[in-house]
Amino acid sequence: MLVHRTELEGVLLLEPEVHKDTRGFFLETYSERTFAEAGITERFVQDNQSHSIKGVLRGLHYQLEDPQAKLIRVLKGEIFDVVVDLRPKSRTFGKWISLTLNDGEHKALWIPKEFAHGFYVLSEFADVAYKVTAFYAAQKDRTLLWSDPDLAIRWPLLGAPILSEKDRAGHLLKDFQPR
């Protein structure tokens, strides 16, 4: 597995070794040993999957208490993925990165605790798998507003995004209250 560091310390783009032949392909999506060699030693407690149609924007989500580290993979389709640093003492607090993840490249994104995460669906639909290190707790779940002018994320929108009420009502970074 190739490990690519990003501009946000701890956020990693993981590129698995893909074994292809005339039948198709095989790859390891998770190996405790391989991930430990990359510095990822967190224990996963829950797997999630979402299915979204083109134009859906999910995020930017995080949990203040019992924060979740996440391993994100696209099983089908393509997404524009965004990560925002919410670590108050970090030199990159409030900064964000974006990358495109798709089913053809098989890359995964490791997002440590204390980051907000969201994505926008570029393809006709996208199936996204999440491995997380803490159980989901609705009462602890928070949303950073995807269109916060202070973040100025350059989403590749193809019209008005399709949003949940929760995502529409996200808060601004300037109102962020760390635990």
SULRAJO-V683206 format. One record per residue. N is the residue number from 1. SS is DSSP state (A for helix, B for strand, O for the rest). OMEGA is omega in whole degrees, -180 to 180 (* if undefined). NEAR is the number of other C-alpha atoms within 10 Angstrom. Layout:
# SULRAJO-V683206
n=N ss=SS omega=OMEGA near=NEAR
n=N ss=SS omega=OMEGA near=NEAR
This chain:
# SULRAJO-V683206
n=1 ss=O omega=174 near=16
n=2 ss=B omega=-180 near=12
n=3 ss=B omega=179 near=18
n=4 ss=B omega=177 near=12
n=5 ss=B omega=178 near=13
n=6 ss=O omega=179 near=12
n=7 ss=O omega=177 near=11
n=8 ss=O omega=-176 near=19
n=9 ss=O omega=178 near=13
n=10 ss=O omega=178 near=14
n=11 ss=O omega=-174 near=21
n=12 ss=B omega=171 near=21
n=13 ss=B omega=-174 near=20
n=14 ss=B omega=-177 near=22
n=15 ss=B omega=-177 near=16
n=16 ss=O omega=173 near=19
n=17 ss=O omega=-178 near=14
n=18 ss=O omega=179 near=14
n=19 ss=B omega=-177 near=10
n=20 ss=B omega=170 near=10
n=21 ss=B omega=-176 near=8
n=22 ss=O omega=180 near=5
n=23 ss=O omega=-175 near=6
n=24 ss=B omega=180 near=7
n=25 ss=B omega=175 near=9
n=26 ss=B omega=174 near=12
n=27 ss=O omega=173 near=12
n=28 ss=O omega=176 near=11
n=29 ss=O omega=177 near=16
n=30 ss=O omega=173 near=12
n=31 ss=O omega=-179 near=9
n=32 ss=A omega=-179 near=12
n=33 ss=A omega=-179 near=11
n=34 ss=A omega=179 near=14
n=35 ss=A omega=178 near=15
n=36 ss=A omega=177 near=11
n=37 ss=A omega=178 near=12
n=38 ss=O omega=179 near=15
n=39 ss=O omega=180 near=11
n=40 ss=O omega=-176 near=15
n=41 ss=O omega=180 near=12
n=42 ss=O omega=177 near=15
n=43 ss=O omega=178 near=12
n=44 ss=O omega=-178 near=16
n=45 ss=O omega=-176 near=12
n=46 ss=B omega=172 near=13
n=47 ss=B omega=179 near=13
n=48 ss=B omega=175 near=11
n=49 ss=B omega=175 near=13
n=50 ss=B omega=174 near=12
n=51 ss=B omega=-177 near=14
n=52 ss=B omega=177 near=19
n=53 ss=B omega=-180 near=16
n=54 ss=O omega=178 near=18
n=55 ss=O omega=177 near=21
n=56 ss=B omega=174 near=21
n=57 ss=B omega=178 near=26
n=58 ss=B omega=176 near=23
n=59 ss=B omega=14 near=25
n=60 ss=B omega=-170 near=23
n=61 ss=B omega=174 near=21
n=62 ss=B omega=174 near=24
n=63 ss=B omega=178 near=22
n=64 ss=O omega=178 near=17
n=65 ss=O omega=-175 near=15
n=66 ss=O omega=-178 near=16
n=67 ss=O omega=-179 near=21
n=68 ss=O omega=162 near=23
n=69 ss=O omega=-174 near=24
n=70 ss=B omega=170 near=25
n=71 ss=B omega=-173 near=22
n=72 ss=B omega=175 near=23
n=73 ss=B omega=175 near=23
n=74 ss=B omega=180 near=24
n=75 ss=B omega=180 near=18
n=76 ss=B omega=177 near=19
n=77 ss=O omega=-177 near=21
n=78 ss=B omega=179 near=23
n=79 ss=B omega=168 near=28
n=80 ss=B omega=-172 near=19
n=81 ss=B omega=-177 near=21
n=82 ss=B omega=177 near=22
n=83 ss=B omega=-180 near=23
n=84 ss=B omega=179 near=26
n=85 ss=B omega=178 near=23
n=86 ss=O omega=178 near=22
n=87 ss=O omega=-174 near=15
n=88 ss=O omega=-177 near=14
n=89 ss=O omega=-178 near=7
n=90 ss=O omega=176 near=12
n=91 ss=O omega=179 near=11
n=92 ss=O omega=178 near=15
n=93 ss=O omega=178 near=15
n=94 ss=O omega=177 near=19
n=95 ss=O omega=-179 near=17
n=96 ss=B omega=171 near=19
n=97 ss=B omega=175 near=14
n=98 ss=B omega=173 near=17
n=99 ss=B omega=176 near=13
n=100 ss=B omega=176 near=16
n=101 ss=B omega=179 near=26
n=102 ss=B omega=-177 near=22
n=103 ss=O omega=-179 near=17
n=104 ss=O omega=-178 near=11
n=105 ss=O omega=176 near=12
n=106 ss=O omega=180 near=18
n=107 ss=O omega=177 near=21
n=108 ss=B omega=180 near=24
n=109 ss=B omega=176 near=22
n=110 ss=B omega=180 near=21
n=111 ss=B omega=179 near=24
n=112 ss=O omega=176 near=21
n=113 ss=O omega=175 near=22
n=114 ss=O omega=172 near=20
n=115 ss=B omega=172 near=26
n=116 ss=B omega=-177 near=26
n=117 ss=B omega=175 near=23
n=118 ss=B omega=177 near=21
n=119 ss=B omega=179 near=24
n=120 ss=B omega=-176 near=26
n=121 ss=B omega=-179 near=29
n=122 ss=O omega=-177 near=22
n=123 ss=O omega=-180 near=16
n=124 ss=O omega=172 near=12
n=125 ss=B omega=177 near=17
n=126 ss=B omega=171 near=23
n=127 ss=B omega=-176 near=19
n=128 ss=B omega=178 near=23
n=129 ss=B omega=180 near=19
n=130 ss=B omega=166 near=20
n=131 ss=B omega=-177 near=20
n=132 ss=B omega=-175 near=24
n=133 ss=O omega=176 near=20
n=134 ss=O omega=-180 near=19
n=135 ss=O omega=177 near=13
n=136 ss=O omega=178 near=17
n=137 ss=O omega=-175 near=11
n=138 ss=A omega=-178 near=8
n=139 ss=A omega=180 near=9
n=140 ss=A omega=-177 near=12
n=141 ss=B omega=180 near=14
n=142 ss=B omega=179 near=20
n=143 ss=B omega=173 near=23
n=144 ss=B omega=-176 near=25
n=145 ss=O omega=-177 near=19
n=146 ss=O omega=-176 near=26
n=147 ss=O omega=-180 near=17
n=148 ss=O omega=-178 near=14
n=149 ss=O omega=178 near=10
n=150 ss=O omega=175 near=11
n=151 ss=O omega=179 near=17
n=152 ss=O omega=177 near=11
n=153 ss=O omega=-179 near=16
n=154 ss=O omega=178 near=9
n=155 ss=O omega=179 near=16
n=156 ss=O omega=-173 near=12
n=157 ss=O omega=177 near=14
n=158 ss=O omega=-172 near=10
n=159 ss=O omega=180 near=7
n=160 ss=O omega=180 near=9
n=161 ss=O omega=175 near=16
n=162 ss=B omega=-173 near=17
n=163 ss=O omega=169 near=16
n=164 ss=O omega=176 near=12
n=165 ss=A omega=180 near=8
n=166 ss=A omega=-178 near=16
n=167 ss=A omega=177 near=21
n=168 ss=A omega=-175 near=17
n=169 ss=O omega=-180 near=13
n=170 ss=O omega=-179 near=18
n=171 ss=B omega=-179 near=18
n=172 ss=O omega=178 near=16
n=173 ss=A omega=-178 near=18
n=174 ss=A omega=178 near=10
n=175 ss=A omega=-179 near=8
n=176 ss=O omega=179 near=14
n=177 ss=O omega=179 near=9
n=178 ss=O omega=-178 near=10
n=179 ss=O omega=* near=7
